[in-house]
Amino acid sequence: MRLDLADLKLFLCIVDAGSITKGALRANLALASASERLRNIEQDAGVQLLERHARGIRTTAAGKAFERHARLILEQQSQLKSELNSFASGAQQTLRLYANTSALSEFLPARLARWLAAHPDLYVELEERTSSDIVTCLVNGVGEAGIVSDAVDPQGLLLHPLTTDNLALIVASGHRLASQKTVHFADVQELPFVGLYPGSALQEHIHAHASRPLTLRIRMNTFEGVGEMVAQGIGIGVLPLSIAARYQPRYGYAIVPLADGWAQRQLCFCCRDAATLSPAMQSLLEQLLAD
C-alpha cells in the first residue's frame, strides 16, 4: 500500500466526523479533493472501507481494522516526533500513563516517586480513566500504557499483574452488616450510599455492576471523605480494600469484603507489546514489576 500520513489523518477525520463532508472540513480539504483521496485509499487497499448512506458513513469490518491501525501509526508517529524533539532541544521527556482510580490513589504514588527520583530528566502525565476506557484508548493507538483492573476485557492487549486490588464494603461500626465476613453487592443495593465524585473511574465501575440505580446521599472528592461520612452513618461505601484498611483506624468503620467476582481484582500494567514501549516506559514497567 502507498498510503501516507495525510491519508490516514483524512480517513480518521471522516470516521470521527461521521461523514465525508464534515471530515473534509476537519482535514481542511475541499470536498471533491477529500472524496478523490478516499477513493484512492480504498482502491489502494483493494477493499471497501466505508459504507455511504444518506446520513453519513459507516466503517466496514475492513474499515474498522484500517481505523485501528491508522490510530496506532499516528500515535507512534506523534511519540517519535515528541521523543526526537526532546533529544534535539534537550528538554525533558514526558510519559503519558493512564490509571484507574485505585492505582492512581494507592498503588502508584510511592512507586512513581522512587522511579522519578532515579530519573530526574523524565516527567509523567497521569490521567485517570476507567479500566475499560484505558483499554479502548490503547487498542485505538492512543497512548502507550495504563494501569487497569484484570476484570476488564483486554481485547488482545497484554496484562502484567502488579498487585491485588479487591473491593470492600465499608459500614458504620454499629451497622447491621458490620459483623458479616463477606457480602454480595446485590444484597446491599437498596441501602443509601456515600459515593465518589462524578467522573470517578471507581464510581463508574461500581455503577456498571449495579442492577439498579444506587441512592447516593452524598458524593465526596476523596476516599478519606467517604470513610468519614460512612463512619457517621450517612450511608455505606465501596473502597479498595487497601485504602479502606488505611483509614479504618482513624474512623473506626467496619470493613466487609465483597464476594462478587468483579470485586476480586488485580491491578495490571496494560500495553500492546512491552517490546515496542519507549525505553522510558520500559524502565517504568521494570520498576513496577520489581516493587
SELO-696779 format. One record per residue (C-alpha): residue number from 1; residue in one letter; x, y, z. Coordinates in steps of 0.5 Angstrom, whole numbers, plus 500, padded with zeros to 3 digits. Last residue first. Layout:
<sites>
[site NUM 'A' [X Y Z]];
...
</sites>
This chain:
<sites>
[site 291 'D' [517 493 587]];
[site 290 'A' [520 490 582]];
[site 289 'L' [514 490 577]];
[site 288 'L' [513 497 578]];
[site 287 'Q' [521 499 577]];
[site 286 'E' [521 494 570]];
[site 285 'L' [515 498 568]];
[site 284 'L' [518 504 569]];
[site 283 'S' [524 503 565]];
[site 282 'Q' [520 500 559]];
[site 281 'M' [516 507 559]];
[site 280 'A' [523 510 559]];
[site 279 'P' [526 506 553]];
[site 278 'S' [519 507 549]];
[site 277 'L' [515 501 549]];
[site 276 'T' [515 497 543]];
[site 275 'A' [518 491 547]];
[site 274 'A' [513 491 552]];
[site 273 'D' [507 490 547]];
[site 272 'R' [500 493 547]];
[site 271 'C' [500 495 554]];
[site 270 'C' [497 494 560]];
[site 269 'F' [500 494 567]];
[site 268 'C' [496 490 572]];
[site 267 'L' [492 492 578]];
[site 266 'Q' [489 485 581]];
[site 265 'R' [481 484 582]];
[site 264 'Q' [476 481 586]];
[site 263 'A' [471 486 586]];
[site 262 'W' [468 483 579]];
[site 261 'G' [468 476 582]];
[site 260 'D' [463 479 588]];
[site 259 'A' [464 477 595]];
[site 258 'L' [465 484 597]];
[site 257 'P' [470 484 603]];
[site 256 'V' [466 488 610]];
[site 255 'I' [470 493 613]];
[site 254 'A' [468 496 619]];
[site 253 'Y' [468 504 621]];
[site 252 'G' [473 506 626]];
[site 251 'Y' [475 513 623]];
[site 250 'R' [482 514 624]];
[site 249 'P' [484 506 625]];
[site 248 'Q' [480 505 619]];
[site 247 'Y' [483 510 614]];
[site 246 'R' [489 505 612]];
[site 245 'A' [484 499 612]];
[site 244 'A' [479 502 607]];
[site 243 'I' [485 504 602]];
[site 242 'S' [488 497 602]];
[site 241 'L' [481 494 601]];
[site 240 'P' [479 499 595]];
[site 239 'L' [473 503 597]];
[site 238 'V' [465 502 597]];
[site 237 'G' [461 506 601]];
[site 236 'I' [455 505 606]];
[site 235 'G' [451 511 608]];
[site 234 'I' [451 517 613]];
[site 233 'G' [453 513 619]];
[site 232 'Q' [458 518 622]];
[site 231 'A' [463 513 620]];
[site 230 'V' [461 513 613]];
[site 229 'M' [462 520 612]];
[site 228 'E' [469 520 615]];
[site 227 'G' [471 514 610]];
[site 226 'V' [468 517 604]];
[site 225 'G' [472 524 606]];
[site 224 'E' [478 520 607]];
[site 223 'F' [477 517 600]];
[site 222 'T' [477 524 597]];
[site 221 'N' [472 528 593]];
[site 220 'M' [466 526 596]];
[site 219 'R' [459 525 594]];
[site 218 'I' [453 525 598]];
[site 217 'R' [446 521 599]];
[site 216 'L' [448 517 593]];
[site 215 'T' [442 512 592]];
[site 214 'L' [444 507 587]];
[site 213 'P' [441 506 581]];
[site 212 'R' [439 498 580]];
[site 211 'S' [443 492 578]];
[site 210 'A' [449 495 580]];
[site 209 'H' [456 493 576]];
[site 208 'A' [457 499 572]];
[site 207 'H' [455 503 578]];
[site 206 'I' [461 501 582]];
[site 205 'H' [466 502 576]];
[site 204 'E' [463 509 575]];
[site 203 'Q' [465 510 582]];
[site 202 'L' [472 507 581]];
[site 201 'A' [473 512 575]];
[site 200 'S' [471 518 579]];
[site 199 'G' [467 522 574]];
[site 198 'P' [462 525 579]];
[site 197 'Y' [466 525 586]];
[site 196 'L' [466 519 590]];
[site 195 'G' [460 516 593]];
[site 194 'V' [457 515 600]];
[site 193 'F' [451 510 599]];
[site 192 'P' [444 509 602]];
[site 191 'L' [441 502 602]];
[site 190 'E' [438 499 596]];
[site 189 'Q' [444 496 593]];
[site 188 'V' [446 492 599]];
[site 187 'D' [444 485 598]];
[site 186 'A' [446 485 590]];
[site 185 'F' [453 487 593]];
[site 184 'H' [454 481 596]];
[site 183 'V' [457 481 603]];
[site 182 'T' [463 478 607]];
[site 181 'K' [465 476 614]];
[site 180 'Q' [459 480 617]];
[site 179 'S' [459 483 623]];
[site 178 'A' [459 490 621]];
[site 177 'L' [453 489 617]];
[site 176 'R' [447 491 622]];
[site 175 'H' [451 498 622]];
[site 174 'G' [454 500 629]];
[site 173 'S' [461 500 627]];
[site 172 'A' [459 505 621]];
[site 171 'V' [460 501 614]];
[site 170 'I' [465 500 609]];
[site 169 'L' [464 495 603]];
[site 168 'A' [470 492 600]];
[site 167 'L' [474 492 593]];
[site 166 'N' [480 488 592]];
[site 165 'D' [486 491 589]];
[site 164 'T' [492 485 589]];
[site 163 'T' [498 487 586]];
[site 162 'L' [502 488 579]];
[site 161 'P' [500 483 574]];
[site 160 'H' [503 485 567]];
[site 159 'L' [497 485 562]];
[site 158 'L' [498 485 555]];
[site 157 'L' [493 487 550]];
[site 156 'G' [488 483 546]];
[site 155 'Q' [482 486 548]];
[site 154 'P' [484 487 555]];
[site 153 'D' [477 485 557]];
[site 152 'V' [477 489 564]];
[site 151 'A' [477 485 571]];
[site 150 'D' [484 485 571]];
[site 149 'S' [484 492 573]];
[site 148 'V' [488 497 570]];
[site 147 'I' [494 501 570]];
[site 146 'G' [496 504 563]];
[site 145 'A' [501 504 557]];
[site 144 'E' [503 507 551]];
[site 143 'G' [498 512 549]];
[site 142 'V' [492 513 544]];
[site 141 'G' [493 507 539]];
[site 140 'N' [486 505 539]];
[site 139 'V' [487 499 543]];
[site 138 'L' [491 503 548]];
[site 137 'C' [485 508 548]];
[site 136 'T' [480 503 549]];
[site 135 'V' [484 499 554]];
[site 134 'I' [484 505 558]];
[site 133 'D' [477 507 558]];
[site 132 'S' [475 500 560]];
[site 131 'S' [480 501 566]];
[site 130 'T' [476 507 568]];
[site 129 'R' [480 513 567]];
[site 128 'E' [485 518 571]];
[site 127 'E' [491 521 567]];
[site 126 'L' [498 522 570]];
[site 125 'E' [503 526 566]];
[site 124 'V' [510 523 568]];
[site 123 'Y' [516 527 567]];
[site 122 'L' [523 525 566]];
[site 121 'D' [530 528 567]];
[site 120 'P' [531 527 574]];
[site 119 'H' [530 519 573]];
[site 118 'A' [532 516 580]];
[site 117 'A' [528 521 584]];
[site 116 'L' [522 519 578]];
[site 115 'W' [523 512 580]];
[site 114 'R' [522 513 587]];
[site 113 'A' [516 518 587]];
[site 112 'L' [513 513 582]];
[site 111 'R' [513 507 587]];
[site 110 'A' [510 512 592]];
[site 109 'P' [505 515 588]];
[site 108 'L' [503 509 584]];
[site 107 'F' [499 504 588]];
[site 106 'E' [494 508 593]];
[site 105 'S' [491 514 589]];
[site 104 'L' [492 513 582]];
[site 103 'A' [492 505 582]];
[site 102 'S' [485 505 585]];
[site 101 'T' [482 511 581]];
[site 100 'N' [484 507 574]];
[site 99 'A' [491 509 571]];
[site 98 'Y' [493 512 564]];
[site 97 'L' [501 514 564]];
[site 96 'R' [503 519 559]];
[site 95 'L' [511 520 559]];
[site 94 'T' [514 527 559]];
[site 93 'Q' [521 527 556]];
[site 92 'Q' [525 533 559]];
[site 91 'A' [528 538 554]];
[site 90 'G' [535 538 551]];
[site 89 'S' [532 541 545]];
[site 88 'A' [534 536 540]];
[site 87 'F' [533 530 545]];
[site 86 'S' [526 532 547]];
[site 85 'N' [524 534 539]];
[site 84 'L' [526 526 538]];
[site 83 'E' [522 524 543]];
[site 82 'S' [516 528 541]];
[site 81 'K' [517 526 534]];
[site 80 'L' [517 519 536]];
[site 79 'Q' [511 519 540]];
[site 78 'S' [507 523 535]];
[site 77 'Q' [509 518 530]];
[site 76 'Q' [507 512 534]];
[site 75 'E' [500 516 536]];
[site 74 'L' [499 516 528]];
[site 73 'I' [501 509 527]];
[site 72 'L' [496 507 532]];
[site 71 'R' [491 511 530]];
[site 70 'A' [492 508 523]];
[site 69 'H' [492 501 525]];
[site 68 'R' [485 502 529]];
[site 67 'E' [482 505 523]];
[site 66 'F' [484 500 518]];
[site 65 'A' [482 495 522]];
[site 64 'K' [475 498 523]];
[site 63 'G' [475 500 515]];
[site 62 'A' [476 492 514]];
[site 61 'A' [470 491 518]];
[site 60 'T' [466 496 514]];
[site 59 'T' [466 503 517]];
[site 58 'R' [459 507 517]];
[site 57 'I' [458 514 513]];
[site 56 'G' [454 520 513]];
[site 55 'R' [446 520 514]];
[site 54 'A' [444 519 507]];
[site 53 'H' [449 513 506]];
[site 52 'R' [456 511 505]];
[site 51 'E' [459 505 507]];
[site 50 'L' [467 506 509]];
[site 49 'L' [473 501 508]];
[site 48 'Q' [471 498 501]];
[site 47 'V' [477 493 499]];
[site 46 'G' [483 493 495]];
[site 45 'A' [487 498 500]];
[site 44 'D' [490 502 494]];
[site 43 'Q' [483 503 491]];
[site 42 'E' [480 505 498]];
[site 41 'I' [485 510 499]];
[site 40 'N' [485 513 492]];
[site 39 'R' [477 513 493]];
[site 38 'L' [478 517 500]];
[site 37 'R' [483 522 496]];
[site 36 'E' [478 523 491]];
[site 35 'S' [473 525 496]];
[site 34 'A' [477 529 500]];
[site 33 'S' [479 533 494]];
[site 32 'A' [472 534 492]];
[site 31 'L' [470 536 499]];
[site 30 'A' [475 541 499]];
[site 29 'L' [481 540 505]];
[site 28 'N' [482 543 512]];
[site 27 'A' [482 536 515]];
[site 26 'R' [476 538 519]];
[site 25 'L' [472 541 514]];
[site 24 'A' [474 534 509]];
[site 23 'G' [471 530 515]];
[site 22 'K' [465 534 516]];
[site 21 'T' [463 533 508]];
[site 20 'I' [466 525 508]];
[site 19 'S' [461 524 514]];
[site 18 'G' [461 521 521]];
[site 17 'A' [466 526 524]];
[site 16 'D' [471 521 527]];
[site 15 'V' [471 517 521]];
[site 14 'I' [472 523 516]];
[site 13 'C' [477 526 521]];
[site 12 'L' [480 519 521]];
[site 11 'F' [481 518 514]];
[site 10 'L' [484 524 513]];
[site 9 'K' [489 523 518]];
[site 8 'L' [491 516 515]];
[site 7 'D' [491 520 508]];
[site 6 'A' [496 525 511]];
[site 5 'L' [500 520 514]];
[site 4 'D' [502 517 507]];
[site 3 'L' [499 511 504]];
[site 2 'R' [502 507 498]];
[site 1 'M' [500 500 500]];
</sites>
